[in-house]
């Protein structure tokens, strides 16, 4: 079984970026082992995004969690591997810098 490439993940994220921006997602990127070229067969895909106030108005309460989970499942199904999504909207700048070192934004 082959693993996804960093390039194929970034291309897919670029393809869906406009749709996500329409829903109020302002940043989208790849971080973790794939972004750092350290992925292996056991690696999951780590996606970061930042939701806006527009997103929170559009997807209120539990709807926002459902949206993000459906996005996670969509990407997971596309690449046939586990996906984690991190919303950085409420993170401190220090935590963002620590977690997202080496992130690649699309």
N, C-alpha and C positions, 0 to 999 in steps of 0.2 A: 504494500500500500504506500503510495507516494504522499508526501506532505505538501500542503500549499506553499507557494513561494511568496516571499515578501512582495514581489512585484505584482503577482496576481491578486493579492489581498488589497494592495493600494489601488490597483486598477478598479477593483470591484467597489471599494469605498468611494472612489472618484465618480463612478457611474451612478451611485445612489445619493451622492452629496446634495444635488439640487433638490431632489424630493425631500430629503431630511431638512434642508434649509427652509423649505416651504412650510414645514411643521414646527419651525422655531428652534432648530438645532444650529448653533452658531459656529461650532468648531467640530472637526472630525479628524481622527488620526489613529495611528497604530503605535502601540508601545509594547514593551516587554521583549520576550525572546525573539519574536519574528522581526521586530524593528532593529534589534541588535545583532541579527544574523546568528543567533544561537539556538534556533528552533530545532527540535528533533521530533520523532514520532509521538512522543508523549506531550508535546507542547500544546497549549491552548492558544487561541488568538485573542489578544488583549486590545480592545478598542476603547479609545477615549472619545468622549463628546462633551459638549457643553450646551445645556438647555437654557433657553432664554425665558423671560417673563411671558413672551408670546406663547411659548410651548406650554407653560404652566396654566395660562388662560385657556388654551385650546384643549389640553388634556388635564382636567382637574382631578385632584385626589388620586384615587387608585388607578384612574385611566392612564396616568403618566407611567406608573409601574408596568401596566399591561403593555403599553406602547413599547417601552424599552425591552421588555421580555420578548415581545413579538419580533422586534428588530434582532435581538440576540439569536432567536430561533431561526430567523430567516438567513442570517449570515452563517450560522452553524450548519444549516441544511445545505447551503450553497457549497461550503467547503468540506462538509462531512467530518467536522471536528468540533470540539468544545470551544465555546466563545464566552469571554467575559467582557462586560461593558461597564465602563467607569464614567459616571457623570461628574464632571469637575466643577459644576456650577457653584456648589456650596463649600468647596475645599479652600483652605487657606493657601496663600501663595507659596508658603514654605512647603506644605504638603504636596502641592502640584509639582513644584520643582523637584522634590525628592522622588515622587512616584513616576513622573513623566520624563525623566532624563532620557534622552535619546529618542523621544517620540518623533514620529514622522507625520506631519499634518498634510491632509489632501485639500 
